[in-house]
């Protein structure tokens, strides 16, 4: 009597592996979108707060009005 031995295991459902990868990709896309919105919100709020400051207040913290755009861009 002959004996057959398998050395490789096949995935139970190859489509499930593909679906998992799609799910992870969509999850990463969703997280990236949330991070982009949060980053935009931070830059927007920072710009508004600095623009509300008077020139004297800006000078007290070592800034000039022309520095605001550069600071916001670095966030």
Number of C-alpha atoms within 10 A of each C-alpha: 2 4 4 5 6 5 6 6 6 7 9 8 8 9 10 11 12 11 11 11 12 12 12 12 12 12 12 12 12 12 12 12 12 12 12 12 12 12 12 14 12 13 18 12 12 16 16 11 11 20 14 11 12 12 13 11 13 17 12 10 8 9 15 15 13 8 12 17 13 9 14 16 9 7 10
